[in-house]
Amino acid sequence: MIHQSPVPHDPRPILVGLDGSENSESAMWWAVDMAVETHRKLRLLTCYSLPALVGMGISAGYVGPMMSSEEIRATDDHHRHALDALKSKILTTHPEIEIETYLDQGSPVMALLKASEDVSMIVVGTKGVGSGHALLMGSVSYAIAHRAECPVVLVPESAKRTVTGRVIVGIDASNNARVAANWALHFAEDMHRDLELVTTWHYPYSAMSPEFGVMSGPDIDELRLAMLRDARKLVNRVKKHLSEDEGSRVSISAEVIEGSAADALVEYSTPQDILVVGSKSHSLVASVLLGSTAVGVAHRSRCPVVIVH
């Protein structure tokens, strides 16, 4: 898969992973709102697996379906009809949206990654149905977030579909955060939402434990104030940079919060908001360190989380 940088105002379709659960359908409606606001096509995808029979003894190595051709065709028709029903439901209220449907067999992760090579973003729910054929459980959602080349939107069950929330982006000194902030600016413009930049600072209290002795140099209050000043300078510098974007009409504000980044972003946001965080890598090995902030936010957020690579 060729690496793609996140593209502001990317006109390519929005891909939605569906598994038959209420949560995945809720995620679909968030994607519908994004498609309407950004004038993009919508691509609906579901995937299912067939039970397989593995040969033993002289038949070792043979793998075949445990279902007859009629049963396989019936299963395929069932999922295809379910996709068509969702498409019809969307078109009832949004006839202007152009919708593509895709049905695949095998791994949901591989199906979504394959279908995402020419899309602007992937939208998935963060909880599956617990059993069944087309399962997009949390592990699948996070695997997509780790490996996809495009931004991934993770929609939890608690997210409240509305047009009044903010786009909140987590800011630190990394290039990943700057890329995410730039993407979030244009996303907020597309979605007609205000943009809020949030950075955090955290004083290493453990460094002042009595067993380590008394630190020389500035006292605790001076160090805390210095860290707070640095955080304010950082977020205001990013705000100034984004505000200089010609043509942008987004209202931009900035907030500095003491505490860990993941805790602050989760507690500061509401179910109506959309959180944007930058991640560090596309690789499987580095995905273990997708970023403690990104992982913490994705697991605990009450609102949709966009992970921008």
N, C-alpha and C positions, 0 to 999 in steps of 0.2 A: 504494500500500500504506500502511495506517495505521500510524503508529509505535506500538509496544507496549513498555512497560518490562518488564524481566525480572520475572516473578511468582514469589515463593517458593511452593513446593508447588503449582505450576501443574498442574491436573488434566487438561489437554488432551493429545492423543496425542503420541507420539514418532515423528517421521518419519525413515525410513532411506532413503538413496539407494543403489541397487544397480546394479551394472554387469556382473555375471557374473564378476568377479574374486574370487580367494580373499580378498584384502584387504577388499573390500566385504562379503563374507560374515562375515569376522571382526568388522568394525564392527557388523554386524547383531547378532551375539551379545552384544556390549557393550550394544547398545540393548535386547536381550531382558532382560539383567540389570537394566538401569535400569527397564524396564517392570514387571518382577516386584517390585522393591523399592519402587517408587513407586506401584504399582497403577494404571498408565496403560495406555491402548490403544497398540497398535503399528501404525504405518502404513508399509507397504512400497511403495516406488515405484521403477520402472525406466523408462527412456526410450530410445527408439531413433530413428534417422534413416533415411530412405529415400533412396537415390541419385536425384538429379534430373537431368533433361535440360533444358538451357536453350536456348530457340529462338534461331536466328540469322537474319540477312537479313530476309525478309518476316515471319518468325515471331518476330522479336526481342521480348523481353519475356515470351514464353510460358515457363513453367516447369512441367514435368510429371514424374511419376515414371518412372524407367527400368525399372520392374518391372510385370508384369502384375497384374491384380486378384487372381489366384490366388496369385501370389508374395507380394503384400502381405498377403493373408489368412494365408498360411503363416508369414510373419515375425511377424505379430501373435500368432498362436497359439503360436509357439515361445516368445516372451517371456512370454506369459500363463501357459503351462504351467510355465515356469521360476519365476515368482512363486508359483504354486500349490504347487510342489514345496518351496520354501523355507518357505512358510506351514505345510505339513504337517510339515516337519522340526521347526519350532519347537513345534507343538502336540503332537508326540510326547512331548516332555519337559516342556512347559509348557502343558497343556491349559486352564489358567485364563486365559490371555492372550486378550484380544479383538484380532483382527488384521484390518486393512483392507488391500487391495491396490489399487494404482493403476498403470496403464500409460498412457504418454503418448508422443507423437511430437514430434520437434524438439529444441530446445536443452535439455540436462540442467539447466543453470542456471535457465532460465525455468520448467521443469517443477517443479523443487524449490521455487523461490520461490513459485510459484502454489499448490503443495500445502501450503506452510508457513504460510499466513495464519491457520490456526486450530490450530497445534500449539505444544507447550511447548518443543521443541528439535528440532534437525536433527542426525542422526548420519551421517557419511560417512567412508569410508576416504580416506587421503591419497595413494594410488597406484593408478592404473588398470591395465587389462590391456594397454595399449600400442596396441591396434587393435580394430576391431569397431564395432558399431552403438551400443551403450548405454555410451558411454565417460564415466567420471567420473574424469578424470585430476587430477593435483595442481592444475592451473590452475582447474579447475571447483570443486574443494573450496575453494580460497582465494577464488574469486569468491563462493561462497556465504557464506563467513565474512565477507566485506566487506559484502555487501548484505542479508543476512537480518536480519529484525527481532527474531528470537528467538535465544537462545543456540545456538551451533553447536559440536558435538563432532567434532573431527578425530581419527580413530583411525589411528595408523601401524601398519605391519606388525610392528614390534617390541613392541607392547603385549601384556602378559600378562594374560589374563582371570582375575581372582581377586577375592575379596571381602575380602582382608586389607590392601589398600593404603590409603594416605591420600588425602584431598582437600587439595591444596596450592594456595594462592591467593597470587599476587604482589601486594604492597602498595606503593603510593607515596602521595604526598600528594594525588593527584587525586580528583575526584569519581567518575571511572570506576572507580578501584580500590575505593572504598568501596561502590559498587553491586555490583561483582563479589564483594567479600568478603561482603556480606549474602546474595547469591544462593548463594555457596559454602557458607555456614553451613547454610542450609536444604537444600541439595543433599546435604551430608555427613550431615545428620540423616536424610534420606530413604534414603540409601545405607548407613546404619549404619556410617559411617567416621569416624575422627578427622579434625579440621581443623587444618591447620598454616598459619600466616601467615608468609610470607617476604618480607622487605624487604632491599634491598641499598644499599650506599653505595660511592661511588667517588671517590677523591681525584684532582683534576686535576693529575697529575704534570707535564704539559707546561708548566703555568703557572710552574713553578720552573726552567725551562731557563736555563742561564747566560746565553744570548744576550739574555734579557729582563731581566737584572739581578736584584738582590736585592730581594725583596718586603719591605715594611715591615709592622709589626704582628706578630701571633702567629707563632711558628715552625711548622715542618711538623708536629711531633708534636702541638702544641696544636690545630692545625687538624684533624688526623686524629681526635683524641679528640672534638672538638666535633661533627664529622660523625657519628661513631659514636654519640655520645649522642643526637643528633637522630634517627637511625635507630631507636634503641631506644625513644625516646619515642613515635615515630610508631607502631611496630608494637604497643607495649603499649597505646597509646590505642585503637587499632582492636580489639585483643583485649578490652579492658575493655568497649568498646561492644557487641561481639558477645556477650560473656558475660552482659550484662544482658538479653538477649533472653529474655523469660519463656517457660517451657515447653521451652526447648531443652536437650537432654541431651548435646550434642556436647562431646567433650573437645577443648579448644582450646589449642594451643601456639604459640609464636612463635620465629622464628629470624632473626638478622641476619647477613648474609654480605657480605664485601667483594668487589667486582667488578661487572661489568656485570649488569644484571637478567636478560637472556636467558641468558647463560652460567651464572649462578648457579642459575636455575630448572631448566635442562636437566640440569646436573650433580648437583643436589641430589635430583631426583626419580628414581624407579625405574620400570621397566616396569609395575609393579603399581599405581602411583599414578594419580590423575587431577589434571591441572593446570588451574587456572582463572585466566584473565587478562582484564582489561577492555580494551575497544577504544574508539576515539574517535568513530567516525562511521559512518553507514550510506551516505553518499553515495559515488558513484563517484569523484569527484575526490578527496575526502578519503580514500578507501580506499587511495590510494597511500601515505598516511601512516596506515595502520591502526594503526600503533604499532610502532616498531622492536622492542620487546619481544615484542609479540604475534606478529609475523611471524617473528622469530628463534626463538621457542619453537615455533611451529607447524611450522616447517621442520625442526627438529632434535630435537624431543622423542621420547623412547622410549616415552612413555605417552600416553594420550588427552589432548587439550587442549580445554578448553571456552572459547570466546571469547564473552564476555558484553558486549553493547552497552549 
